[in-house]
Amino acid sequence: MKKIAILFAILILASLACQLPSRAAPTEQPAVPVSTEAAGEAESVLATAAAELRASGKVSVTLTETQLTSYIAQRIAAQPDSPIQDPQVILQNGEIEITGKAKVGILSANASIILEPYADNGNLRVNIREAKFGSVPVPDATIESLSQTLNQNLNDLITIQGEKFYLETIAIADGTLTLSGTLQK
């Protein structure tokens, strides 16, 4: 594992030092707008969903790219030492693409990760389809390790006042993310 990390670091350094172009020109997507209003909307949607879930035992919540991007940007801005800046969240075709400027030690580059979330026996799980630091793909072994870590920690994120949220469906299309589920008692 250490050899892979060293090889990955060498590839990144070589790419940065030689200014190697990526194999394919990146497709530029329009920037998702970031605003305090959209971040507030996301917080409101989540608060309303939590109240609905506690009251009825079930909920369906929908968030937009703008709400998620703004919410995440606001959280990152509150952490001045964050290695990620200028996050963007794209929701299309069953995938979540998160991009931003990443800094690892003295290296900085655009970074991206494409997640395929799914429901597995009521649990939120993700498959990392692709991750890049600059134009360099993150090695498969690192992606697998990151996927395992994410999936182990996702259950803690979907509890409401200590009660487990049972995820029934997740849908991602046309700039929206919709989660539906029930509260397990």
N, C-alpha and C positions, 0 to 999 in steps of 0.2 A: 504494500500500500504506500509505503514511504517512497519507493522508487517511482511510482506513478505520480505522486505529488511533485517530486523533483523534476520529472520529465515534463509535467504540465507547466511548472514554473519556467523551465527552460524554453518551452514553446511560446509562452506568453512574452517572455523577455525578447526572444528572437523576433517575434511578430512586431513588437513595439519598436525595437531597435532598427529593424530593417524596413519598417513601414510597409509590410507586406499587405497587399490588397486582399480582400476576401475573394473567394472563388466566384461568387455571384454578387452582383450589385444588390445591396440591401433594398428591400421595398420599403420606402418611406410611407408611413401611415400618418395621417394628420394627428397632431397632438391632441390628447384628450384634455379639455379645459379643466383647470384646477381652481376651485373657489371655496371660500369659507362657507358660503351658502349651501353648496352641494355636500360638503362634509357634514354640516348641520342636518341636512335632509337625511343623510345616511344614518346618523345617530338617532334621528327621530323615527325613521323606518324601523330600525333595530329595537328601539325602546317600545314602539307600538306592537311589534311582533312578539316581544317578550311578554308584554302584558296580555296580549291575545292568547298566547300559548299557556300562560298561567291560568287564565280565565276559562278557556274552552278545552285545553289539552291538545289542540292542534293548531297549526299555522302554515301559511304559505307567504313567503316574503320575497320581494323582487327588488334588486338593486341594479343601478345602471353603471356603466363604465365611468361616467363623470362622478357619481357619488362615491364609488370605490376608490378611484384614483385620488379624489380630493381627501377622502377619509384617511387613506394611507399616507398621502403627502403631509397631512396635518400631524399625524402620529410621528412620522420621521422627522419633521421640523422640530418637534419637541425633544428630540434626541440629537444634540449637536455633534456627537461622535459617531453617528450612524454611518456605516460604510456605503449606504445607498442614498442617492440623491435623485431628485426629479423623476419619481416613479410614474409609470403609465400602466394602466390596466386595460387590456383589450379582451372583450368577451365575444367570441365568435365560434361557431361550428363545434360546440361541445368543449371548447378549450379556453383556458385563461392564460393569456400571454402577459407577463409582467416584465417591463423593461425599465432601465434606469441607468444612471451613472454609478459605477461601483468602484470602490477604492479598497485595495488589498495591499497593506504595507505602503510602499512607495509607488505601486502600480495603480493606474486608474484607467478605466475603459468603459465603453458602453457594455452593458450586460443584459442578457435576456434569459427567461426561463418560460417554457410552455408546459402547462399543467393540464392533465385530463382528469378532472375530479369525477368521482362516482360514489354511489351508495352501495355499501357492502354490509348486509345484515344490520341495517340501521346506523352504521358508522360511515362517516365521511372519510373517504380515501382518495389519494391522488397518485397518478402515474406521471412521472416527469418524462415527457416525450423528448425534450431537447433543452439544453442549457448551453449558453455561450458566454465567454468573457472576451470582449472584443470580437474578432473574427475566429477565435479559437474555440472549438467545441470542448465542453467539459467532458472528461473521460467517463465512459460507461460505469466504471466501478465507483466513481465519485457520485454519479447520478443515482446509482442504486443505493448507496449509503445514505444519501440525502433523502431519497424517497422513503426509506425505512424509518429514518428519524422523524420526518414529517408525519408519516402515518401513525407512529407511536404516540405523537403529541397532539394529534388532531382531536382526539376524544375529549381532552381537557378543555378545548376551545368551544365545544358545543354542549355545555352544561348550563343550566339556568338555576341559580341559587342551589347548586349541588345536585340538581335532578338532571338525568340524562335526556338529551334530545335524540329521538329516534328519527333519523333521516330516511324518508321514504323515496323522494325523488329530487334530482338536481337537473336543471335544464339551463343551458347556456346557448344563446343565439342572439344575433342582431343587437349586440351591445347591452344585453341584460343577463342577469344571473338570478334564477328562481330556485329557492329551496323550499321543500314542503316536508312536514313531518309532524310527529306527535311527541308529547312528553311522557316518558316512561316513569311510572311510579312504583 
